[in-house]
Amino acid sequence: MTEIPRRDIRSASTFGWRPGLRALAVAAALVAAAIACGVDSSGSASSGWPWGTDSVPPAEFAKELAGATGTDTPVVVCTAPPLLYRIGHVPGSVLHGPASSPEGLSSLTSWAQPLPRSTNIVIYCGCCPLSQCPNLGPAYKALKGLGFTRVRVLLLQQNFKTDWVDRGYPMER
């Protein structure tokens, strides 16, 4: 077995990867996230689509974020597995973990309790195709159940990488 020089390992940990290695790492993370998200073998998600028209497409949301000022700036909540958040996320977003898990849902509701019910909240996941995401439905229902009147879902149809990163929208690590 060939030993990998420490220099290569160190540069990978600081995202100094070559493009091929970065793509492989992102692909592996997406597969791991789909498994972690609880998508069953039939490909269907355990949650429904309760948000109706309370949604925003990526291009529109990127413009909104770029021009946001003051108290109406959206509060962005990531409901994806922590691994995906660490790889990259919408700037300024907060992580509460998968809302399909009791821990993630508890973290989200505890965090939201002190916020004004008129807070402009946008939730997103991006772990897998939107049609299979088990995290957005529970997060949306929980926030609406707490009385929040301005909750929207960021419509990442395929995943965060395809619908946000690859389109050049802002990202933080």
Secondary structure in CASP SS format (residue, H / E / C, confidence):
PFRMAT SS
TARGET T0000
AUTHOR 0000-0000-0000
METHOD secondary structure of the structure
MODEL  1
M C 1.00
T C 1.00
E C 1.00
I C 1.00
P C 1.00
R H 1.00
R H 1.00
D H 1.00
I H 1.00
R H 1.00
S H 1.00
A H 1.00
S H 1.00
T C 1.00
F C 1.00
G C 1.00
W C 1.00
R C 1.00
P H 1.00
G H 1.00
L H 1.00
R H 1.00
A H 1.00
L H 1.00
A H 1.00
V H 1.00
A H 1.00
A H 1.00
A H 1.00
L H 1.00
V H 1.00
A H 1.00
A H 1.00
A H 1.00
I H 1.00
A H 1.00
C C 1.00
G C 1.00
V C 1.00
D C 1.00
S C 1.00
S C 1.00
G C 1.00
S C 1.00
A C 1.00
S C 1.00
S C 1.00
G C 1.00
W C 1.00
P C 1.00
W C 1.00
G C 1.00
T C 1.00
D C 1.00
S E 1.00
V E 1.00
P C 1.00
P H 1.00
A H 1.00
E H 1.00
F H 1.00
A H 1.00
K H 1.00
E H 1.00
L H 1.00
A H 1.00
G H 1.00
A C 1.00
T C 1.00
G H 1.00
T H 1.00
D H 1.00
T C 1.00
P C 1.00
V E 1.00
V E 1.00
V E 1.00
C E 1.00
T C 1.00
A C 1.00
P C 1.00
P H 1.00
L H 1.00
L H 1.00
Y H 1.00
R H 1.00
I H 1.00
G C 1.00
H E 1.00
V C 1.00
P C 1.00
G C 1.00
S C 1.00
V E 1.00
L E 1.00
H C 1.00
G C 1.00
P C 1.00
A C 1.00
S C 1.00
S C 1.00
P H 1.00
E H 1.00
G H 1.00
L H 1.00
S H 1.00
S H 1.00
L H 1.00
T H 1.00
S H 1.00
W H 1.00
A H 1.00
Q C 1.00
P C 1.00
L C 1.00
P C 1.00
R C 1.00
S C 1.00
T C 1.00
N C 1.00
I E 1.00
V E 1.00
I E 1.00
Y E 1.00
C C 1.00
G C 1.00
C C 1.00
C C 1.00
P C 1.00
L H 1.00
S H 1.00
Q H 1.00
C C 1.00
P C 1.00
N C 1.00
L H 1.00
G H 1.00
P H 1.00
A H 1.00
Y H 1.00
K H 1.00
A H 1.00
L H 1.00
K H 1.00
G H 1.00
L C 1.00
G C 1.00
F C 1.00
T C 1.00
R C 1.00
V E 1.00
R E 1.00
V E 1.00
L E 1.00
L C 1.00
L C 1.00
Q C 1.00
Q C 1.00
N C 1.00
F H 1.00
K H 1.00
T H 1.00
D H 1.00
W H 1.00
V H 1.00
D C 1.00
R C 1.00
G C 1.00
Y C 1.00
P C 1.00
M C 1.00
E E 1.00
R C 1.00
END
